[in-house]
Amino acid sequence: MEPSTEKTFSRFRRFFSAPAAAAGAVGIALLLLPALYAPFLANGRPFFLSGPEGWSLPFLRCLFAPDTGETLVNQLFNYLALLLPPGLLLRKRKILLLLCGLLLLLPFALTPPRVDKTDYRKTADRALFAPIPYGPLEIVAEPCEPPSKKHILGTDNVGRDVAARLIYGARASLAVGIISTLIALVIGTLVGLAAGYFRGWFDLCVMRLVEILLCFPTFLLLLILMSILGDHKFEQSMPVVILVIGFTGWIGLAFLVRGETLKQCGLPYIASCEVAGIPAGRIMFFHLLPNIMGPILITFTFGVAGAILAESSLSFLGFGVQPPAPSWGGLLRQAFDNPLDNWHLTFFPGLALFIAVLSFNFTGEGLRRL
């Protein structure tokens, strides 16, 4: 076994030897896999349908052109779900994997969206449905039904299945949490790295601007920006939420990266690089950045948890993911008027949020100890 591979396995063993870190990783997997394969778990379109007109596959159209709201994010998750199996099989054959990824884009690009309101549960002679045979936008029962054999987590205030909306709501939370934190990570790393390396007047000017932005209450700024953008009636609200949280969440990371960069710049290897005439860009991205990636990755996991909470809070207040698209904060909002009678609209989304935030925090704590 190569030394680098052995070192990687050693870190994995140390990470999973901590019960909290292992529980966090398992929790993230339990959230991510259902979110990726949501159409296979909850869908009103059968995988296979046999009727008077022959057999058909209604599921494929909703897989490539989903009609469940927030089309861009749902297509992204469906694409990743289909790419994951060949990705695991072809991980050592990068050209074949790239070709497979490009070919997989074709059905998403060529399948036009179409609203299909057919109730296949009533019209099908023989059909194979998902374990939860309801879509997240389908009204299938009376409002606010408690959990039952037919609807295991009950229904929401307009009669949609809560289990289906909870699974698809995981897509909203994870997409906002991960993508917005990645945006914040890129901006904060670039700002902090440049300020810490160049120092002097550049550092002074940049960090004073960052401190001015730090004076604004972040959540209030989120509410103001979402209110302004909401007036323009965006059909895809989730990308807007992602961009707003991403472009407001990088300030703390910039301070962290700047401090780590200043610490590394005082070490001899940076001085030797400068004496050797290595360009500043190469020093920053090929020498400094790898040595400060540990704190950045730890901050990333904690940042995802914070972004998930921010998205749920915005949705609860009506400024986040807009109805009828499913979100955990939106489900909590539906229980606001009568939380005791509609306890299932409070308990299950709240439990999902608790598991998500706790899992990412436990994972970040495990990474910190490596």
Stockholm file with secondary structure:
# STOCKHOLM 1.0

chainA/1-370         MEPSTEKTFSRFRRFFSAPAAAAGAVGIALLLLPALYAPFLANGRPFFLSGPEGWSLPFLRCLFAPDTGETLVNQLFNYLALLLPPGLLLRKRKILLLLCGLLLLLPFALTPPRVDKTDYRKTADRALFAPIPYGPLEIVAEPCEPPSKKHILGTDNVGRDVAARLIYGARASLAVGIISTLIALVIGTLVGLAAGYFRGWFDLCVMRLVEILLCFPTFLLLLILMSILGDHKFEQSMPVVILVIGFTGWIGLAFLVRGETLKQCGLPYIASCEVAGIPAGRIMFFHLLPNIMGPILITFTFGVAGAILAESSLSFLGFGVQPPAPSWGGLLRQAFDNPLDNWHLTFFPGLALFIAVLSFNFTGEGLRRL
#=GR chainA/1-370 SS CCHHHHHHHHHHHHHHHSHHHHHHHHHHHHHHHHHHTHHHHBCSSCSEEEETTEEECHHHHHHHSCCSSCHHHHHHHHHHHHHHHHHHHTTTCHHHHHHHHHHHHHHHHHSCCCCCCCCHHHHCSEEECCSBCCCTTCBCSCTTCCCCSSSTTCBCTTSBBHHHHHHHHHHHHHHHHHHHHHHHHHHHHHHHHHHHHHCHHHHHHHHHHHHHHHTSCHHHHHHHHHHHHHTTCCSCHHHHHHHHHHHHSCHHHHHHHHHHHHHHHTSHHHHHHHHTTCCHHHIIIIIIHHHTHHHHHHHHHHHHHHHHHHHHHHHHHTSSSCTTSCCHHHHHHHTSSCTTTTHHHHHHHHHHHHHHHHHHHHHHHHHHTC
#=GC SS_cons         CCHHHHHHHHHHHHHHHSHHHHHHHHHHHHHHHHHHTHHHHBCSSCSEEEETTEEECHHHHHHHSCCSSCHHHHHHHHHHHHHHHHHHHTTTCHHHHHHHHHHHHHHHHHSCCCCCCCCHHHHCSEEECCSBCCCTTCBCSCTTCCCCSSSTTCBCTTSBBHHHHHHHHHHHHHHHHHHHHHHHHHHHHHHHHHHHHHCHHHHHHHHHHHHHHHTSCHHHHHHHHHHHHHTTCCSCHHHHHHHHHHHHSCHHHHHHHHHHHHHHHTSHHHHHHHHTTCCHHHIIIIIIHHHTHHHHHHHHHHHHHHHHHHHHHHHHHTSSSCTTSCCHHHHHHHTSSCTTTTHHHHHHHHHHHHHHHHHHHHHHHHHHTC
//
